[in-house]
Amino acid sequence: MSVLTVELALAALEAAAEPARATQMAGYHKQKRRVLGVPNPVINSLSQDWRKAFGAQDDGLTARCALAQELWASDVFEARIAAAKLLTQARIKEDAPVWDLLQSWVPDFDSWAIADHAASAIQKRLQAQPERLDTVEGWTSSDHMWTRRAALVSTLPWAKLPNPKPEELAARERILGWAARYVPDRNWFIQKSIAWWLRDLSKHDADRSRAFLAEYGAAMKPFARKEAAKYLASSGEDTADASATENENSPTA
């Protein structure tokens, strides 16, 4: 089997490039980096094939991390997404190199699409070792908005637990404490991350979402308050902010 190099991986992405899509994506994602216009299903398929190839190697995890880092360093939009997908896996033995690499990328976050794919990989590593929440808590006080946002997006699994154990409930409360501290931050992406966490939580613990909104909802931006209560509305929740203005529903607000 030939060695999978970053040159070969980038060539595979470039072979799937769609110039018209690239122009549209660059505008939508507000990208200054190179965008190829590769559809997400193609990136999924390539990254899955690459993971399988590395799985057959004795040093597969080391080689996979090396390729992921090179793809990330290329600063190509789809390559960074592919790098994150390469490392998104629930069970990884001796996963410290993966965790360390993912942490190293967080200060580079500058786009929600790239950040969210990386956060999906981070979620798996946090679920594997919840004590890593101690590290994530440090992100909540970062001067870098995307790092602060990553603390909530990377911990979404704790919002989705149907029958949480006591230690999981404690972790959930800890993360809700971070969300509460974020409420005065008027940045659109931060407000959206609070709303996202509460919206997902409301599907499994509606009462806790209601309690958070009762205490902090008035201080949230209207669009975020409405989004957080999206699944509570069907059970009679007041979503009086349905008239939130258009600019409140865009990241330029």
Contacts in CASP RR format, 6 or more apart in sequence:
PFRMAT RR
TARGET T0000
AUTHOR 0000-0000-0000
METHOD contacts of the structure
MODEL  1
MSVLTVELALAALEAAAEPARATQMAGYHKQKRRVLGVPNPVINSLSQDW
RKAFGAQDDGLTARCALAQELWASDVFEARIAAAKLLTQARIKEDAPVWD
LLQSWVPDFDSWAIADHAASAIQKRLQAQPERLDTVEGWTSSDHMWTRRA
ALVSTLPWAKLPNPKPEELAARERILGWAARYVPDRNWFIQKSIAWWLRD
LSKHDADRSRAFLAEYGAAMKPFARKEAAKYLASSGEDTADASATENENS
PTA
1 53 0 8 1.000
1 56 0 8 1.000
2 8 0 8 1.000
4 50 0 8 1.000
4 53 0 8 1.000
4 54 0 8 1.000
4 63 0 8 1.000
4 67 0 8 1.000
5 67 0 8 1.000
6 67 0 8 1.000
6 70 0 8 1.000
6 71 0 8 1.000
6 74 0 8 1.000
9 46 0 8 1.000
9 50 0 8 1.000
9 67 0 8 1.000
9 70 0 8 1.000
9 71 0 8 1.000
9 79 0 8 1.000
9 82 0 8 1.000
10 71 0 8 1.000
10 74 0 8 1.000
10 76 0 8 1.000
10 79 0 8 1.000
12 46 0 8 1.000
13 36 0 8 1.000
13 38 0 8 1.000
13 43 0 8 1.000
13 46 0 8 1.000
13 76 0 8 1.000
13 78 0 8 1.000
13 79 0 8 1.000
13 82 0 8 1.000
14 36 0 8 1.000
16 36 0 8 1.000
16 38 0 8 1.000
16 39 0 8 1.000
16 42 0 8 1.000
16 46 0 8 1.000
17 36 0 8 1.000
17 37 0 8 1.000
17 38 0 8 1.000
18 36 0 8 1.000
18 37 0 8 1.000
18 38 0 8 1.000
18 39 0 8 1.000
19 37 0 8 1.000
21 37 0 8 1.000
21 38 0 8 1.000
21 39 0 8 1.000
22 35 0 8 1.000
22 36 0 8 1.000
22 37 0 8 1.000
25 31 0 8 1.000
25 35 0 8 1.000
25 37 0 8 1.000
25 77 0 8 1.000
26 35 0 8 1.000
26 77 0 8 1.000
29 35 0 8 1.000
29 77 0 8 1.000
29 111 0 8 1.000
29 112 0 8 1.000
29 113 0 8 1.000
30 111 0 8 1.000
31 77 0 8 1.000
31 111 0 8 1.000
33 75 0 8 1.000
33 76 0 8 1.000
33 77 0 8 1.000
34 75 0 8 1.000
34 76 0 8 1.000
34 77 0 8 1.000
35 76 0 8 1.000
35 77 0 8 1.000
35 78 0 8 1.000
36 76 0 8 1.000
36 77 0 8 1.000
36 78 0 8 1.000
37 77 0 8 1.000
37 78 0 8 1.000
38 78 0 8 1.000
40 81 0 8 1.000
43 78 0 8 1.000
43 81 0 8 1.000
43 82 0 8 1.000
43 85 0 8 1.000
44 85 0 8 1.000
46 82 0 8 1.000
47 82 0 8 1.000
47 85 0 8 1.000
47 86 0 8 1.000
48 85 0 8 1.000
50 64 0 8 1.000
50 67 0 8 1.000
50 82 0 8 1.000
50 86 0 8 1.000
51 64 0 8 1.000
51 86 0 8 1.000
51 89 0 8 1.000
54 60 0 8 1.000
54 61 0 8 1.000
54 63 0 8 1.000
54 64 0 8 1.000
54 67 0 8 1.000
55 64 0 8 1.000
57 63 0 8 1.000
61 92 0 8 1.000
61 93 0 8 1.000
61 94 0 8 1.000
61 97 0 8 1.000
61 98 0 8 1.000
62 97 0 8 1.000
64 86 0 8 1.000
64 87 0 8 1.000
65 87 0 8 1.000
65 97 0 8 1.000
65 98 0 8 1.000
65 101 0 8 1.000
67 83 0 8 1.000
67 86 0 8 1.000
68 83 0 8 1.000
68 84 0 8 1.000
68 86 0 8 1.000
68 87 0 8 1.000
68 101 0 8 1.000
69 83 0 8 1.000
69 101 0 8 1.000
71 79 0 8 1.000
71 80 0 8 1.000
71 82 0 8 1.000
71 83 0 8 1.000
71 86 0 8 1.000
72 79 0 8 1.000
72 80 0 8 1.000
72 83 0 8 1.000
72 105 0 8 1.000
72 108 0 8 1.000
74 80 0 8 1.000
77 111 0 8 1.000
77 113 0 8 1.000
77 114 0 8 1.000
80 114 0 8 1.000
80 117 0 8 1.000
80 118 0 8 1.000
81 113 0 8 1.000
81 114 0 8 1.000
81 117 0 8 1.000
83 105 0 8 1.000
84 105 0 8 1.000
84 114 0 8 1.000
84 117 0 8 1.000
84 118 0 8 1.000
84 120 0 8 1.000
84 121 0 8 1.000
85 117 0 8 1.000
85 121 0 8 1.000
87 98 0 8 1.000
87 101 0 8 1.000
87 102 0 8 1.000
87 121 0 8 1.000
88 117 0 8 1.000
88 120 0 8 1.000
88 121 0 8 1.000
88 124 0 8 1.000
89 121 0 8 1.000
89 124 0 8 1.000
90 124 0 8 1.000
90 127 0 8 1.000
90 128 0 8 1.000
91 128 0 8 1.000
92 98 0 8 1.000
92 124 0 8 1.000
92 125 0 8 1.000
92 128 0 8 1.000
95 125 0 8 1.000
95 128 0 8 1.000
95 129 0 8 1.000
98 121 0 8 1.000
98 125 0 8 1.000
99 125 0 8 1.000
99 129 0 8 1.000
99 132 0 8 1.000
102 118 0 8 1.000
102 121 0 8 1.000
102 122 0 8 1.000
102 125 0 8 1.000
103 135 0 8 1.000
105 118 0 8 1.000
106 118 0 8 1.000
106 139 0 8 1.000
106 146 0 8 1.000
106 147 0 8 1.000
106 150 0 8 1.000
107 144 0 8 1.000
107 147 0 8 1.000
109 115 0 8 1.000
109 118 0 8 1.000
109 144 0 8 1.000
109 146 0 8 1.000
109 147 0 8 1.000
109 149 0 8 1.000
109 150 0 8 1.000
110 146 0 8 1.000
112 189 0 8 1.000
115 146 0 8 1.000
115 149 0 8 1.000
115 150 0 8 1.000
115 153 0 8 1.000
116 153 0 8 1.000
118 150 0 8 1.000
119 150 0 8 1.000
119 153 0 8 1.000
119 154 0 8 1.000
119 156 0 8 1.000
122 150 0 8 1.000
122 154 0 8 1.000
123 154 0 8 1.000
123 155 0 8 1.000
123 156 0 8 1.000
123 157 0 8 1.000
125 132 0 8 1.000
126 132 0 8 1.000
126 133 0 8 1.000
126 136 0 8 1.000
126 154 0 8 1.000
126 155 0 8 1.000
126 157 0 8 1.000
127 157 0 8 1.000
130 167 0 8 1.000
130 171 0 8 1.000
133 155 0 8 1.000
133 171 0 8 1.000
133 174 0 8 1.000
133 175 0 8 1.000
136 150 0 8 1.000
136 151 0 8 1.000
136 154 0 8 1.000
136 155 0 8 1.000
137 151 0 8 1.000
137 174 0 8 1.000
137 178 0 8 1.000
138 151 0 8 1.000
139 147 0 8 1.000
139 148 0 8 1.000
139 150 0 8 1.000
139 151 0 8 1.000
140 148 0 8 1.000
140 151 0 8 1.000
140 178 0 8 1.000
140 181 0 8 1.000
140 182 0 8 1.000
141 148 0 8 1.000
142 148 0 8 1.000
145 187 0 8 1.000
145 189 0 8 1.000
145 190 0 8 1.000
146 189 0 8 1.000
148 182 0 8 1.000
148 185 0 8 1.000
148 190 0 8 1.000
149 189 0 8 1.000
149 190 0 8 1.000
149 193 0 8 1.000
151 175 0 8 1.000
151 178 0 8 1.000
152 175 0 8 1.000
152 178 0 8 1.000
152 179 0 8 1.000
152 182 0 8 1.000
152 193 0 8 1.000
152 194 0 8 1.000
152 196 0 8 1.000
152 197 0 8 1.000
153 193 0 8 1.000
153 196 0 8 1.000
155 171 0 8 1.000
155 175 0 8 1.000
155 197 0 8 1.000
156 196 0 8 1.000
156 197 0 8 1.000
156 200 0 8 1.000
158 164 0 8 1.000
158 168 0 8 1.000
158 171 0 8 1.000
158 172 0 8 1.000
158 175 0 8 1.000
159 172 0 8 1.000
159 175 0 8 1.000
159 197 0 8 1.000
159 198 0 8 1.000
159 200 0 8 1.000
159 201 0 8 1.000
159 204 0 8 1.000
160 200 0 8 1.000
160 201 0 8 1.000
160 203 0 8 1.000
160 204 0 8 1.000
161 168 0 8 1.000
161 172 0 8 1.000
161 204 0 8 1.000
162 204 0 8 1.000
164 172 0 8 1.000
172 201 0 8 1.000
172 208 0 8 1.000
175 197 0 8 1.000
176 197 0 8 1.000
176 208 0 8 1.000
176 212 0 8 1.000
179 193 0 8 1.000
179 194 0 8 1.000
179 197 0 8 1.000
179 198 0 8 1.000
179 212 0 8 1.000
180 212 0 8 1.000
180 215 0 8 1.000
180 216 0 8 1.000
182 190 0 8 1.000
182 191 0 8 1.000
182 193 0 8 1.000
182 194 0 8 1.000
183 194 0 8 1.000
183 216 0 8 1.000
183 217 0 8 1.000
183 219 0 8 1.000
183 220 0 8 1.000
184 219 0 8 1.000
185 191 0 8 1.000
186 221 0 8 1.000
188 221 0 8 1.000
188 250 0 8 1.000
188 251 0 8 1.000
188 252 0 8 1.000
188 253 0 8 1.000
189 251 0 8 1.000
191 220 0 8 1.000
191 221 0 8 1.000
191 223 0 8 1.000
191 224 0 8 1.000
192 224 0 8 1.000
192 227 0 8 1.000
192 251 0 8 1.000
194 220 0 8 1.000
194 224 0 8 1.000
194 228 0 8 1.000
195 220 0 8 1.000
195 223 0 8 1.000
195 224 0 8 1.000
195 225 0 8 1.000
195 226 0 8 1.000
195 227 0 8 1.000
195 228 0 8 1.000
196 227 0 8 1.000
198 209 0 8 1.000
198 212 0 8 1.000
198 213 0 8 1.000
198 228 0 8 1.000
198 229 0 8 1.000
199 209 0 8 1.000
199 227 0 8 1.000
199 228 0 8 1.000
199 229 0 8 1.000
199 230 0 8 1.000
199 231 0 8 1.000
201 208 0 8 1.000
201 209 0 8 1.000
202 209 0 8 1.000
202 210 0 8 1.000
202 228 0 8 1.000
202 229 0 8 1.000
202 230 0 8 1.000
202 231 0 8 1.000
202 232 0 8 1.000
203 231 0 8 1.000
206 231 0 8 1.000
206 232 0 8 1.000
206 235 0 8 1.000
209 228 0 8 1.000
209 229 0 8 1.000
209 232 0 8 1.000
210 232 0 8 1.000
210 237 0 8 1.000
212 228 0 8 1.000
213 220 0 8 1.000
213 225 0 8 1.000
213 228 0 8 1.000
213 229 0 8 1.000
213 232 0 8 1.000
217 225 0 8 1.000
217 228 0 8 1.000
218 225 0 8 1.000
220 228 0 8 1.000
221 248 0 8 1.000
221 253 0 8 1.000
222 241 0 8 1.000
222 244 0 8 1.000
222 245 0 8 1.000
222 248 0 8 1.000
223 241 0 8 1.000
223 244 0 8 1.000
223 248 0 8 1.000
223 249 0 8 1.000
223 253 0 8 1.000
225 241 0 8 1.000
226 239 0 8 1.000
226 241 0 8 1.000
226 242 0 8 1.000
226 244 0 8 1.000
229 237 0 8 1.000
229 238 0 8 1.000
229 239 0 8 1.000
230 239 0 8 1.000
232 239 0 8 1.000
233 239 0 8 1.000
247 253 0 8 1.000
END
